[in-house]
Amino acid sequence: MPKYASLVDVRKDFQNPQELTSIWGDIRADLEEFDADLTDTYAVLGEYDFLVIMDAPERDAAYQAGIALERHGLDAQTMEILPTEQLAQVVEDV
């Protein structure tokens, strides 16, 4: 199943850090509606606030999952990712 990464910025004002961390269960449930599986989330120091890794069966499901992130007050830049081992196979004949 293809993997996708979302670089996420928080755009909504949350009352406190606990409220922000509490949304991940709701996000996981929303993504499952679109057949996307939230595999990992990371807090990020730097330009973005979070990194979200998910599996989705197809690009349309990844788009829908990205929109679901937006509904929770998050700006998400979602892209397909490829393990470097798989990249080596893809470029082998180049």
PyMOL Python script that loads the backbone (N, CA, C, O; Angstrom):
from pymol import cmd

cmd.read_pdbstr("""\
ATOM      1  N   MET A   1       0.861  -1.172   0.000  1.00  0.00           N
ATOM      2  CA  MET A   1       0.000   0.000   0.000  1.00  0.00           C
ATOM      3  C   MET A   1       0.908   1.236   0.000  1.00  0.00           C
ATOM      4  O   MET A   1       1.873   1.296   0.763  1.00  0.00           O
ATOM      5  N   PRO A   2       0.603   2.223  -0.854  1.00  0.00           N
ATOM      6  CA  PRO A   2       1.427   3.436  -0.891  1.00  0.00           C
ATOM      7  C   PRO A   2       1.413   4.180   0.447  1.00  0.00           C
ATOM      8  O   PRO A   2       0.422   4.171   1.177  1.00  0.00           O
ATOM      9  N   LYS A   3       2.529   4.813   0.738  1.00  0.00           N
ATOM     10  CA  LYS A   3       2.672   5.623   1.947  1.00  0.00           C
ATOM     11  C   LYS A   3       2.653   7.098   1.563  1.00  0.00           C
ATOM     12  O   LYS A   3       3.121   7.495   0.496  1.00  0.00           O
ATOM     13  N   TYR A   4       2.101   7.885   2.465  1.00  0.00           N
ATOM     14  CA  TYR A   4       2.017   9.330   2.264  1.00  0.00           C
ATOM     15  C   TYR A   4       2.491  10.031   3.534  1.00  0.00           C
ATOM     16  O   TYR A   4       2.297   9.539   4.645  1.00  0.00           O
ATOM     17  N   ALA A   5       3.110  11.178   3.345  1.00  0.00           N
ATOM     18  CA  ALA A   5       3.539  12.013   4.463  1.00  0.00           C
ATOM     19  C   ALA A   5       2.845  13.359   4.348  1.00  0.00           C
ATOM     20  O   ALA A   5       2.722  13.913   3.255  1.00  0.00           O
ATOM     21  N   SER A   6       2.398  13.875   5.468  1.00  0.00           N
ATOM     22  CA  SER A   6       1.813  15.213   5.520  1.00  0.00           C
ATOM     23  C   SER A   6       2.648  16.072   6.456  1.00  0.00           C
ATOM     24  O   SER A   6       2.856  15.723   7.618  1.00  0.00           O
ATOM     25  N   LEU A   7       3.122  17.192   5.941  1.00  0.00           N
ATOM     26  CA  LEU A   7       3.766  18.198   6.773  1.00  0.00           C
ATOM     27  C   LEU A   7       2.662  19.123   7.235  1.00  0.00           C
ATOM     28  O   LEU A   7       1.948  19.704   6.417  1.00  0.00           O
ATOM     29  N   VAL A   8       2.518  19.262   8.541  1.00  0.00           N
ATOM     30  CA  VAL A   8       1.332  19.891   9.119  1.00  0.00           C
ATOM     31  C   VAL A   8       1.697  21.120   9.939  1.00  0.00           C
ATOM     32  O   VAL A   8       2.631  21.103  10.740  1.00  0.00           O
ATOM     33  N   ASP A   9       0.933  22.188   9.715  1.00  0.00           N
ATOM     34  CA  ASP A   9       0.980  23.385  10.553  1.00  0.00           C
ATOM     35  C   ASP A   9      -0.361  23.525  11.255  1.00  0.00           C
ATOM     36  O   ASP A   9      -1.409  23.286  10.655  1.00  0.00           O
ATOM     37  N   VAL A  10      -0.328  23.908  12.512  1.00  0.00           N
ATOM     38  CA  VAL A  10      -1.556  24.152  13.269  1.00  0.00           C
ATOM     39  C   VAL A  10      -2.020  25.564  12.951  1.00  0.00           C
ATOM     40  O   VAL A  10      -1.266  26.520  13.127  1.00  0.00           O
ATOM     41  N   ARG A  11      -3.265  25.702  12.481  1.00  0.00           N
ATOM     42  CA  ARG A  11      -3.795  27.040  12.166  1.00  0.00           C
ATOM     43  C   ARG A  11      -4.918  27.450  13.107  1.00  0.00           C
ATOM     44  O   ARG A  11      -5.323  28.613  13.121  1.00  0.00           O
ATOM     45  N   LYS A  12      -5.418  26.516  13.883  1.00  0.00           N
ATOM     46  CA  LYS A  12      -6.503  26.798  14.822  1.00  0.00           C
ATOM     47  C   LYS A  12      -5.898  27.110  16.189  1.00  0.00           C
ATOM     48  O   LYS A  12      -4.879  26.534  16.570  1.00  0.00           O
ATOM     49  N   ASP A  13      -6.526  28.015  16.918  1.00  0.00           N
ATOM     50  CA  ASP A  13      -6.086  28.286  18.286  1.00  0.00           C
ATOM     51  C   ASP A  13      -6.674  27.233  19.212  1.00  0.00           C
ATOM     52  O   ASP A  13      -7.894  27.105  19.322  1.00  0.00           O
ATOM     53  N   PHE A  14      -5.812  26.487  19.870  1.00  0.00           N
ATOM     54  CA  PHE A  14      -6.245  25.496  20.843  1.00  0.00           C
ATOM     55  C   PHE A  14      -6.104  26.088  22.232  1.00  0.00           C
ATOM     56  O   PHE A  14      -5.209  26.895  22.484  1.00  0.00           O
ATOM     57  N   GLN A  15      -6.990  25.687  23.133  1.00  0.00           N
ATOM     58  CA  GLN A  15      -6.983  26.212  24.498  1.00  0.00           C
ATOM     59  C   GLN A  15      -5.660  25.927  25.207  1.00  0.00           C
ATOM     60  O   GLN A  15      -5.131  26.771  25.931  1.00  0.00           O
ATOM     61  N   ASN A  16      -5.137  24.717  24.982  1.00  0.00           N
ATOM     62  CA  ASN A  16      -3.912  24.293  25.664  1.00  0.00           C
ATOM     63  C   ASN A  16      -3.313  23.119  24.898  1.00  0.00           C
ATOM     64  O   ASN A  16      -3.967  22.569  24.011  1.00  0.00           O
ATOM     65  N   PRO A  17      -2.088  22.726  25.220  1.00  0.00           N
ATOM     66  CA  PRO A  17      -1.453  21.605  24.502  1.00  0.00           C
ATOM     67  C   PRO A  17      -2.228  20.291  24.626  1.00  0.00           C
ATOM     68  O   PRO A  17      -2.205  19.480  23.701  1.00  0.00           O
ATOM     69  N   GLN A  18      -2.902  20.070  25.732  1.00  0.00           N
ATOM     70  CA  GLN A  18      -3.677  18.841  25.909  1.00  0.00           C
ATOM     71  C   GLN A  18      -4.816  18.754  24.894  1.00  0.00           C
ATOM     72  O   GLN A  18      -5.104  17.681  24.365  1.00  0.00           O
ATOM     73  N   GLU A  19      -5.460  19.893  24.627  1.00  0.00           N
ATOM     74  CA  GLU A  19      -6.534  19.898  23.630  1.00  0.00           C
ATOM     75  C   GLU A  19      -5.980  19.547  22.254  1.00  0.00           C
ATOM     76  O   GLU A  19      -6.604  18.794  21.506  1.00  0.00           O
ATOM     77  N   LEU A  20      -4.814  20.086  21.920  1.00  0.00           N
ATOM     78  CA  LEU A  20      -4.191  19.788  20.636  1.00  0.00           C
ATOM     79  C   LEU A  20      -3.861  18.300  20.522  1.00  0.00           C
ATOM     80  O   LEU A  20      -4.113  17.690  19.483  1.00  0.00           O
ATOM     81  N   THR A  21      -3.310  17.720  21.564  1.00  0.00           N
ATOM     82  CA  THR A  21      -2.947  16.299  21.484  1.00  0.00           C
ATOM     83  C   THR A  21      -4.173  15.398  21.480  1.00  0.00           C
ATOM     84  O   THR A  21      -4.092  14.253  21.035  1.00  0.00           O
ATOM     85  N   SER A  22      -5.296  15.888  21.961  1.00  0.00           N
ATOM     86  CA  SER A  22      -6.498  15.051  22.028  1.00  0.00           C
ATOM     87  C   SER A  22      -7.166  14.852  20.665  1.00  0.00           C
ATOM     88  O   SER A  22      -8.007  13.963  20.535  1.00  0.00           O
ATOM     89  N   ILE A  23      -6.828  15.638  19.659  1.00  0.00           N
ATOM     90  CA  ILE A  23      -7.495  15.526  18.358  1.00  0.00           C
ATOM     91  C   ILE A  23      -7.022  14.324  17.547  1.00  0.00           C
ATOM     92  O   ILE A  23      -7.681  13.954  16.575  1.00  0.00           O
ATOM     93  N   TRP A  24      -5.901  13.702  17.916  1.00  0.00           N
ATOM     94  CA  TRP A  24      -5.334  12.645  17.074  1.00  0.00           C
ATOM     95  C   TRP A  24      -6.222  11.410  17.004  1.00  0.00           C
ATOM     96  O   TRP A  24      -6.231  10.730  15.978  1.00  0.00           O
ATOM     97  N   GLY A  25      -6.960  11.101  18.048  1.00  0.00           N
ATOM     98  CA  GLY A  25      -7.901   9.981  17.993  1.00  0.00           C
ATOM     99  C   GLY A  25      -9.015  10.247  16.988  1.00  0.00           C
ATOM    100  O   GLY A  25      -9.402   9.360  16.228  1.00  0.00           O
ATOM    101  N   ASP A  26      -9.530  11.483  16.989  1.00  0.00           N
ATOM    102  CA  ASP A  26     -10.563  11.865  16.023  1.00  0.00           C
ATOM    103  C   ASP A  26     -10.010  11.848  14.596  1.00  0.00           C
ATOM    104  O   ASP A  26     -10.687  11.418  13.662  1.00  0.00           O
ATOM    105  N   ILE A  27      -8.786  12.315  14.443  1.00  0.00           N
ATOM    106  CA  ILE A  27      -8.158  12.319  13.115  1.00  0.00           C
ATOM    107  C   ILE A  27      -7.988  10.887  12.610  1.00  0.00           C
ATOM    108  O   ILE A  27      -8.275  10.592  11.449  1.00  0.00           O
ATOM    109  N   ARG A  28      -7.521  10.005  13.485  1.00  0.00           N
ATOM    110  CA  ARG A  28      -7.338   8.597  13.107  1.00  0.00           C
ATOM    111  C   ARG A  28      -8.669   8.001  12.621  1.00  0.00           C
ATOM    112  O   ARG A  28      -8.699   7.299  11.610  1.00  0.00           O
ATOM    113  N   ALA A  29      -9.753   8.277  13.328  1.00  0.00           N
ATOM    114  CA  ALA A  29     -11.072   7.762  12.952  1.00  0.00           C
ATOM    115  C   ALA A  29     -11.515   8.340  11.606  1.00  0.00           C
ATOM    116  O   ALA A  29     -12.064   7.618  10.774  1.00  0.00           O
ATOM    117  N   ASP A  30     -11.281   9.639  11.388  1.00  0.00           N
ATOM    118  CA  ASP A  30     -11.646  10.263  10.117  1.00  0.00           C
ATOM    119  C   ASP A  30     -10.872   9.649   8.955  1.00  0.00           C
ATOM    120  O   ASP A  30     -11.443   9.393   7.894  1.00  0.00           O
ATOM    121  N   LEU A  31      -9.590   9.413   9.148  1.00  0.00           N
ATOM    122  CA  LEU A  31      -8.778   8.848   8.075  1.00  0.00           C
ATOM    123  C   LEU A  31      -9.234   7.438   7.732  1.00  0.00           C
ATOM    124  O   LEU A  31      -9.211   7.039   6.567  1.00  0.00           O
ATOM    125  N   GLU A  32      -9.645   6.690   8.737  1.00  0.00           N
ATOM    126  CA  GLU A  32     -10.123   5.330   8.490  1.00  0.00           C
ATOM    127  C   GLU A  32     -11.373   5.331   7.614  1.00  0.00           C
ATOM    128  O   GLU A  32     -11.604   4.375   6.873  1.00  0.00           O
ATOM    129  N   GLU A  33     -12.187   6.392   7.686  1.00  0.00           N
ATOM    130  CA  GLU A  33     -13.356   6.519   6.807  1.00  0.00           C
ATOM    131  C   GLU A  33     -12.950   6.509   5.345  1.00  0.00           C
ATOM    132  O   GLU A  33     -13.724   6.077   4.491  1.00  0.00           O
ATOM    133  N   PHE A  34     -11.746   6.979   5.044  1.00  0.00           N
ATOM    134  CA  PHE A  34     -11.259   7.061   3.666  1.00  0.00           C
ATOM    135  C   PHE A  34     -10.266   5.939   3.355  1.00  0.00           C
ATOM    136  O   PHE A  34      -9.496   6.035   2.399  1.00  0.00           O
ATOM    137  N   ASP A  35     -10.287   4.886   4.157  1.00  0.00           N
ATOM    138  CA  ASP A  35      -9.397   3.733   3.995  1.00  0.00           C
ATOM    139  C   ASP A  35      -7.928   4.094   4.162  1.00  0.00           C
ATOM    140  O   ASP A  35      -7.056   3.365   3.689  1.00  0.00           O
ATOM    141  N   ALA A  36      -7.645   5.193   4.819  1.00  0.00           N
ATOM    142  CA  ALA A  36      -6.268   5.575   5.113  1.00  0.00           C
ATOM    143  C   ALA A  36      -5.951   5.153   6.544  1.00  0.00           C
ATOM    144  O   ALA A  36      -6.796   5.253   7.434  1.00  0.00           O
ATOM    145  N   ASP A  37      -4.743   4.689   6.751  1.00  0.00           N
ATOM    146  CA  ASP A  37      -4.307   4.221   8.062  1.00  0.00           C
ATOM    147  C   ASP A  37      -3.215   5.136   8.583  1.00  0.00           C
ATOM    148  O   ASP A  37      -2.136   5.216   7.997  1.00  0.00           O
ATOM    149  N   LEU A  38      -3.487   5.822   9.673  1.00  0.00           N
ATOM    150  CA  LEU A  38      -2.503   6.698  10.301  1.00  0.00           C
ATOM    151  C   LEU A  38      -1.468   5.817  10.980  1.00  0.00           C
ATOM    152  O   LEU A  38      -1.772   5.173  11.983  1.00  0.00           O
ATOM    153  N   THR A  39      -0.253   5.777  10.454  1.00  0.00           N
ATOM    154  CA  THR A  39       0.763   4.873  10.992  1.00  0.00           C
ATOM    155  C   THR A  39       1.674   5.542  12.010  1.00  0.00           C
ATOM    156  O   THR A  39       2.063   4.911  12.993  1.00  0.00           O
ATOM    157  N   ASP A  40       2.023   6.812  11.794  1.00  0.00           N
ATOM    158  CA  ASP A  40       2.924   7.515  12.711  1.00  0.00           C
ATOM    159  C   ASP A  40       2.613   9.003  12.714  1.00  0.00           C
ATOM    160  O   ASP A  40       2.201   9.568  11.701  1.00  0.00           O
ATOM    161  N   THR A  41       2.815   9.624  13.857  1.00  0.00           N
ATOM    162  CA  THR A  41       2.768  11.084  13.958  1.00  0.00           C
ATOM    163  C   THR A  41       3.959  11.529  14.782  1.00  0.00           C
ATOM    164  O   THR A  41       4.342  10.877  15.753  1.00  0.00           O
ATOM    165  N   TYR A  42       4.534  12.644  14.383  1.00  0.00           N
ATOM    166  CA  TYR A  42       5.694  13.191  15.079  1.00  0.00           C
ATOM    167  C   TYR A  42       5.500  14.685  15.274  1.00  0.00           C
ATOM    168  O   TYR A  42       5.013  15.372  14.376  1.00  0.00           O
ATOM    169  N   ALA A  43       5.874  15.187  16.427  1.00  0.00           N
ATOM    170  CA  ALA A  43       5.977  16.631  16.628  1.00  0.00           C
ATOM    171  C   ALA A  43       7.313  17.045  16.010  1.00  0.00           C
ATOM    172  O   ALA A  43       8.305  16.324  16.119  1.00  0.00           O
ATOM    173  N   VAL A  44       7.329  18.208  15.363  1.00  0.00           N
ATOM    174  CA  VAL A  44       8.507  18.637  14.611  1.00  0.00           C
ATOM    175  C   VAL A  44       8.972  19.998  15.132  1.00  0.00           C
ATOM    176  O   VAL A  44       8.163  20.902  15.339  1.00  0.00           O
ATOM    177  N   LEU A  45      10.260  20.129  15.339  1.00  0.00           N
ATOM    178  CA  LEU A  45      10.853  21.429  15.627  1.00  0.00           C
ATOM    179  C   LEU A  45      11.253  22.046  14.302  1.00  0.00           C
ATOM    180  O   LEU A  45      11.931  21.405  13.500  1.00  0.00           O
ATOM    181  N   GLY A  46      10.845  23.273  14.063  1.00  0.00           N
ATOM    182  CA  GLY A  46      11.219  23.914  12.811  1.00  0.00           C
ATOM    183  C   GLY A  46      10.029  24.504  12.094  1.00  0.00           C
ATOM    184  O   GLY A  46       9.099  25.014  12.720  1.00  0.00           O
ATOM    185  N   GLU A  47      10.066  24.432  10.778  1.00  0.00           N
ATOM    186  CA  GLU A  47       9.068  25.102   9.944  1.00  0.00           C
ATOM    187  C   GLU A  47       7.664  24.528  10.094  1.00  0.00           C
ATOM    188  O   GLU A  47       6.684  25.258   9.948  1.00  0.00           O
ATOM    189  N   TYR A  48       7.551  23.238  10.382  1.00  0.00           N
ATOM    190  CA  TYR A  48       6.253  22.584  10.533  1.00  0.00           C
ATOM    191  C   TYR A  48       6.043  22.160  11.979  1.00  0.00           C
ATOM    192  O   TYR A  48       6.995  22.060  12.753  1.00  0.00           O
ATOM    193  N   ASP A  49       4.781  21.912  12.337  1.00  0.00           N
ATOM    194  CA  ASP A  49       4.462  21.502  13.697  1.00  0.00           C
ATOM    195  C   ASP A  49       4.429  19.980  13.859  1.00  0.00           C
ATOM    196  O   ASP A  49       4.828  19.455  14.899  1.00  0.00           O
ATOM    197  N   PHE A  50       3.954  19.272  12.827  1.00  0.00           N
ATOM    198  CA  PHE A  50       3.830  17.822  12.897  1.00  0.00           C
ATOM    199  C   PHE A  50       4.182  17.184  11.564  1.00  0.00           C
ATOM    200  O   PHE A  50       4.087  17.812  10.509  1.00  0.00           O
ATOM    201  N   LEU A  51       4.588  15.930  11.634  1.00  0.00           N
ATOM    202  CA  LEU A  51       4.750  15.065  10.468  1.00  0.00           C
ATOM    203  C   LEU A  51       3.811  13.896  10.677  1.00  0.00           C
ATOM    204  O   LEU A  51       3.862  13.223  11.707  1.00  0.00           O
ATOM    205  N   VAL A  52       2.948  13.655   9.695  1.00  0.00           N
ATOM    206  CA  VAL A  52       1.970  12.570   9.758  1.00  0.00           C
ATOM    207  C   VAL A  52       2.309  11.578   8.650  1.00  0.00           C
ATOM    208  O   VAL A  52       2.449  11.968   7.490  1.00  0.00           O
ATOM    209  N   ILE A  53       2.442  10.307   8.998  1.00  0.00           N
ATOM    210  CA  ILE A  53       2.695   9.250   8.020  1.00  0.00           C
ATOM    211  C   ILE A  53       1.458   8.369   7.971  1.00  0.00           C
ATOM    212  O   ILE A  53       0.948   7.943   9.007  1.00  0.00           O
ATOM    213  N   MET A  54       0.974   8.097   6.754  1.00  0.00           N
ATOM    214  CA  MET A  54      -0.221   7.259   6.613  1.00  0.00           C
ATOM    215  C   MET A  54      -0.093   6.360   5.395  1.00  0.00           C
ATOM    216  O   MET A  54       0.640   6.661   4.453  1.00  0.00           O
ATOM    217  N   ASP A  55      -0.809   5.267   5.433  1.00  0.00           N
ATOM    218  CA  ASP A  55      -0.953   4.376   4.298  1.00  0.00           C
ATOM    219  C   ASP A  55      -2.323   4.643   3.693  1.00  0.00           C
ATOM    220  O   ASP A  55      -3.300   4.849   4.413  1.00  0.00           O
ATOM    221  N   ALA A  56      -2.388   4.637   2.376  1.00  0.00           N
ATOM    222  CA  ALA A  56      -3.672   4.797   1.688  1.00  0.00           C
ATOM    223  C   ALA A  56      -3.624   3.925   0.435  1.00  0.00           C
ATOM    224  O   ALA A  56      -2.581   3.821  -0.210  1.00  0.00           O
ATOM    225  N   PRO A  57      -4.736   3.305   0.093  1.00  0.00           N
ATOM    226  CA  PRO A  57      -4.735   2.378  -1.035  1.00  0.00           C
ATOM    227  C   PRO A  57      -4.539   3.047  -2.392  1.00  0.00           C
ATOM    228  O   PRO A  57      -4.111   2.407  -3.353  1.00  0.00           O
ATOM    229  N   GLU A  58      -4.855   4.335  -2.463  1.00  0.00           N
ATOM    230  CA  GLU A  58      -4.746   5.056  -3.732  1.00  0.00           C
ATOM    231  C   GLU A  58      -4.640   6.548  -3.455  1.00  0.00           C
ATOM    232  O   GLU A  58      -4.886   7.004  -2.339  1.00  0.00           O
ATOM    233  N   ARG A  59      -4.278   7.285  -4.464  1.00  0.00           N
ATOM    234  CA  ARG A  59      -4.079   8.726  -4.325  1.00  0.00           C
ATOM    235  C   ARG A  59      -5.350   9.445  -3.900  1.00  0.00           C
ATOM    236  O   ARG A  59      -5.286  10.382  -3.104  1.00  0.00           O
ATOM    237  N   ASP A  60      -6.511   9.027  -4.417  1.00  0.00           N
ATOM    238  CA  ASP A  60      -7.772   9.690  -4.032  1.00  0.00           C
ATOM    239  C   ASP A  60      -8.012   9.607  -2.533  1.00  0.00           C
ATOM    240  O   ASP A  60      -8.447  10.579  -1.916  1.00  0.00           O
ATOM    241  N   ALA A  61      -7.729   8.447  -1.946  1.00  0.00           N
ATOM    242  CA  ALA A  61      -7.889   8.284  -0.496  1.00  0.00           C
ATOM    243  C   ALA A  61      -6.922   9.197   0.248  1.00  0.00           C
ATOM    244  O   ALA A  61      -7.270   9.733   1.300  1.00  0.00           O
ATOM    245  N   ALA A  62      -5.718   9.382  -0.277  1.00  0.00           N
ATOM    246  CA  ALA A  62      -4.747  10.283   0.354  1.00  0.00           C
ATOM    247  C   ALA A  62      -5.229  11.729   0.283  1.00  0.00           C
ATOM    248  O   ALA A  62      -5.071  12.484   1.243  1.00  0.00           O
ATOM    249  N   TYR A  63      -5.817  12.119  -0.851  1.00  0.00           N
ATOM    250  CA  TYR A  63      -6.394  13.470  -0.957  1.00  0.00           C
ATOM    251  C   TYR A  63      -7.487  13.665   0.091  1.00  0.00           C
ATOM    252  O   TYR A  63      -7.523  14.683   0.783  1.00  0.00           O
ATOM    253  N   GLN A  64      -8.367  12.692   0.199  1.00  0.00           N
ATOM    254  CA  GLN A  64      -9.457  12.791   1.167  1.00  0.00           C
ATOM    255  C   GLN A  64      -8.913  12.860   2.586  1.00  0.00           C
ATOM    256  O   GLN A  64      -9.428  13.611   3.415  1.00  0.00           O
ATOM    257  N   ALA A  65      -7.883  12.086   2.865  1.00  0.00           N
ATOM    258  CA  ALA A  65      -7.273  12.122   4.194  1.00  0.00           C
ATOM    259  C   ALA A  65      -6.664  13.490   4.475  1.00  0.00           C
ATOM    260  O   ALA A  65      -6.773  13.998   5.591  1.00  0.00           O
ATOM    261  N   GLY A  66      -6.023  14.090   3.473  1.00  0.00           N
ATOM    262  CA  GLY A  66      -5.459  15.429   3.637  1.00  0.00           C
ATOM    263  C   GLY A  66      -6.534  16.456   3.951  1.00  0.00           C
ATOM    264  O   GLY A  66      -6.334  17.340   4.784  1.00  0.00           O
ATOM    265  N   ILE A  67      -7.670  16.337   3.285  1.00  0.00           N
ATOM    266  CA  ILE A  67      -8.795  17.239   3.560  1.00  0.00           C
ATOM    267  C   ILE A  67      -9.327  17.019   4.971  1.00  0.00           C
ATOM    268  O   ILE A  67      -9.713  17.971   5.651  1.00  0.00           O
ATOM    269  N   ALA A  68      -9.347  15.766   5.408  1.00  0.00           N
ATOM    270  CA  ALA A  68      -9.789  15.469   6.779  1.00  0.00           C
ATOM    271  C   ALA A  68      -8.879  16.148   7.794  1.00  0.00           C
ATOM    272  O   ALA A  68      -9.366  16.653   8.806  1.00  0.00           O
ATOM    273  N   LEU A  69      -7.573  16.174   7.550  1.00  0.00           N
ATOM    274  CA  LEU A  69      -6.652  16.883   8.449  1.00  0.00           C
ATOM    275  C   LEU A  69      -7.018  18.369   8.516  1.00  0.00           C
ATOM    276  O   LEU A  69      -7.005  18.974   9.588  1.00  0.00           O
ATOM    277  N   GLU A  70      -7.337  18.933   7.379  1.00  0.00           N
ATOM    278  CA  GLU A  70      -7.686  20.361   7.310  1.00  0.00           C
ATOM    279  C   GLU A  70      -8.924  20.674   8.149  1.00  0.00           C
ATOM    280  O   GLU A  70      -9.014  21.746   8.749  1.00  0.00           O
ATOM    281  N   ARG A  71      -9.872  19.750   8.192  1.00  0.00           N
ATOM    282  CA  ARG A  71     -11.103  19.973   8.967  1.00  0.00           C
ATOM    283  C   ARG A  71     -10.831  20.084  10.461  1.00  0.00           C
ATOM    284  O   ARG A  71     -11.672  20.586  11.207  1.00  0.00           O
ATOM    285  N   HIS A  72      -9.678  19.628  10.899  1.00  0.00           N
ATOM    286  CA  HIS A  72      -9.334  19.682  12.325  1.00  0.00           C
ATOM    287  C   HIS A  72      -8.470  20.898  12.666  1.00  0.00           C
ATOM    288  O   HIS A  72      -7.833  20.936  13.719  1.00  0.00           O
ATOM    289  N   GLY A  73      -8.451  21.876  11.783  1.00  0.00           N
ATOM    290  CA  GLY A  73      -7.692  23.094  12.070  1.00  0.00           C
ATOM    291  C   GLY A  73      -6.213  22.970  11.760  1.00  0.00           C
ATOM    292  O   GLY A  73      -5.393  23.689  12.331  1.00  0.00           O
ATOM    293  N   LEU A  74      -5.867  22.061  10.858  1.00  0.00           N
ATOM    294  CA  LEU A  74      -4.476  21.842  10.493  1.00  0.00           C
ATOM    295  C   LEU A  74      -4.289  22.141   9.010  1.00  0.00           C
ATOM    296  O   LEU A  74      -5.126  21.768   8.188  1.00  0.00           O
ATOM    297  N   ASP A  75      -3.202  22.805   8.670  1.00  0.00           N
ATOM    298  CA  ASP A  75      -2.815  22.965   7.265  1.00  0.00           C
ATOM    299  C   ASP A  75      -1.875  21.819   6.942  1.00  0.00           C
ATOM    300  O   ASP A  75      -0.875  21.618   7.632  1.00  0.00           O
ATOM    301  N   ALA A  76      -2.191  21.066   5.897  1.00  0.00           N
ATOM    302  CA  ALA A  76      -1.402  19.883   5.582  1.00  0.00           C
ATOM    303  C   ALA A  76      -0.919  19.923   4.141  1.00  0.00           C
ATOM    304  O   ALA A  76      -1.686  20.193   3.217  1.00  0.00           O
ATOM    305  N   GLN A  77       0.350  19.653   3.973  1.00  0.00           N
ATOM    306  CA  GLN A  77       0.936  19.466   2.657  1.00  0.00           C
ATOM    307  C   GLN A  77       1.235  17.974   2.552  1.00  0.00           C
ATOM    308  O   GLN A  77       2.167  17.477   3.184  1.00  0.00           O
ATOM    309  N   THR A  78       0.442  17.264   1.752  1.00  0.00           N
ATOM    310  CA  THR A  78       0.533  15.811   1.686  1.00  0.00           C
ATOM    311  C   THR A  78       1.218  15.384   0.401  1.00  0.00           C
ATOM    312  O   THR A  78       0.936  15.912  -0.675  1.00  0.00           O
ATOM    313  N   MET A  79       2.125  14.416   0.529  1.00  0.00           N
ATOM    314  CA  MET A  79       2.855  13.916  -0.634  1.00  0.00           C
ATOM    315  C   MET A  79       3.091  12.420  -0.507  1.00  0.00           C
ATOM    316  O   MET A  79       3.182  11.888   0.599  1.00  0.00           O
ATOM    317  N   GLU A  80       3.190  11.754  -1.631  1.00  0.00           N
ATOM    318  CA  GLU A  80       3.509  10.323  -1.617  1.00  0.00           C
ATOM    319  C   GLU A  80       4.983  10.162  -1.288  1.00  0.00           C
ATOM    320  O   GLU A  80       5.824  10.932  -1.752  1.00  0.00           O
ATOM    321  N   ILE A  81       5.287   9.152  -0.482  1.00  0.00           N
ATOM    322  CA  ILE A  81       6.680   8.882  -0.129  1.00  0.00           C
ATOM    323  C   ILE A  81       7.027   7.461  -0.550  1.00  0.00           C
ATOM    324  O   ILE A  81       6.152   6.606  -0.690  1.00  0.00           O
ATOM    325  N   LEU A  82       8.311   7.227  -0.748  1.00  0.00           N
ATOM    326  CA  LEU A  82       8.799   5.953  -1.239  1.00  0.00           C
ATOM    327  C   LEU A  82      10.025   5.560  -0.424  1.00  0.00           C
ATOM    328  O   LEU A  82      10.948   6.363  -0.287  1.00  0.00           O
ATOM    329  N   PRO A  83      10.056   4.338   0.123  1.00  0.00           N
ATOM    330  CA  PRO A  83      11.256   3.909   0.848  1.00  0.00           C
ATOM    331  C   PRO A  83      12.476   3.948  -0.082  1.00  0.00           C
ATOM    332  O   PRO A  83      12.364   3.644  -1.269  1.00  0.00           O
ATOM    333  N   THR A  84      13.611   4.314   0.450  1.00  0.00           N
ATOM    334  CA  THR A  84      14.799   4.436  -0.400  1.00  0.00           C
ATOM    335  C   THR A  84      15.175   3.098  -1.040  1.00  0.00           C
ATOM    336  O   THR A  84      15.725   3.080  -2.141  1.00  0.00           O
ATOM    337  N   GLU A  85      14.891   1.990  -0.376  1.00  0.00           N
ATOM    338  CA  GLU A  85      15.175   0.686  -0.975  1.00  0.00           C
ATOM    339  C   GLU A  85      14.354   0.503  -2.252  1.00  0.00           C
ATOM    340  O   GLU A  85      14.845  -0.038  -3.242  1.00  0.00           O
ATOM    341  N   GLN A  86      13.118   0.953  -2.220  1.00  0.00           N
ATOM    342  CA  GLN A  86      12.250   0.843  -3.384  1.00  0.00           C
ATOM    343  C   GLN A  86      12.692   1.823  -4.472  1.00  0.00           C
ATOM    344  O   GLN A  86      12.590   1.513  -5.660  1.00  0.00           O
ATOM    345  N   LEU A  87      13.173   2.982  -4.084  1.00  0.00           N
ATOM    346  CA  LEU A  87      13.674   3.948  -5.043  1.00  0.00           C
ATOM    347  C   LEU A  87      14.840   3.358  -5.824  1.00  0.00           C
ATOM    348  O   LEU A  87      14.957   3.579  -7.029  1.00  0.00           O
ATOM    349  N   ALA A  88      15.697   2.615  -5.150  1.00  0.00           N
ATOM    350  CA  ALA A  88      16.847   1.986  -5.824  1.00  0.00           C
ATOM    351  C   ALA A  88      16.356   1.056  -6.931  1.00  0.00           C
ATOM    352  O   ALA A  88      16.973   0.986  -7.994  1.00  0.00           O
ATOM    353  N   GLN A  89      15.256   0.341  -6.697  1.00  0.00           N
ATOM    354  CA  GLN A  89      14.694  -0.548  -7.729  1.00  0.00           C
ATOM    355  C   GLN A  89      14.114   0.263  -8.882  1.00  0.00           C
ATOM    356  O   GLN A  89      14.257  -0.120 -10.044  1.00  0.00           O
ATOM    357  N   VAL A  90      13.466   1.372  -8.570  1.00  0.00           N
ATOM    358  CA  VAL A  90      12.835   2.195  -9.594  1.00  0.00           C
ATOM    359  C   VAL A  90      13.872   2.791 -10.545  1.00  0.00           C
ATOM    360  O   VAL A  90      13.652   2.829 -11.755  1.00  0.00           O
ATOM    361  N   VAL A  91      14.993   3.252 -10.007  1.00  0.00           N
ATOM    362  CA  VAL A  91      15.991   3.933 -10.828  1.00  0.00           C
ATOM    363  C   VAL A  91      17.067   2.991 -11.356  1.00  0.00           C
ATOM    364  O   VAL A  91      18.001   3.434 -12.023  1.00  0.00           O
ATOM    365  N   GLU A  92      16.951   1.733 -11.074  1.00  0.00           N
ATOM    366  CA  GLU A  92      17.979   0.762 -11.472  1.00  0.00           C
ATOM    367  C   GLU A  92      18.263   0.796 -12.969  1.00  0.00           C
ATOM    368  O   GLU A  92      19.421   0.698 -13.375  1.00  0.00           O
ATOM    369  N   ASP A  93      17.241   0.930 -13.786  1.00  0.00           N
ATOM    370  CA  ASP A  93      17.402   0.883 -15.239  1.00  0.00           C
ATOM    371  C   ASP A  93      17.635   2.249 -15.873  1.00  0.00           C
ATOM    372  O   ASP A  93      17.693   2.359 -17.098  1.00  0.00           O
ATOM    373  N   VAL A  94      17.765   3.264 -15.076  1.00  0.00           N
ATOM    374  CA  VAL A  94      17.942   4.614 -15.619  1.00  0.00           C
ATOM    375  C   VAL A  94      19.390   4.832 -15.983  1.00  0.00           C
ATOM    376  O   VAL A  94      19.752   5.908 -16.459  1.00  0.00           O
TER     377      VAL A  94
END
""", "prot")
cmd.dss("prot")
cmd.show_as("cartoon", "prot")
cmd.util.cbc("prot")
cmd.orient("prot")
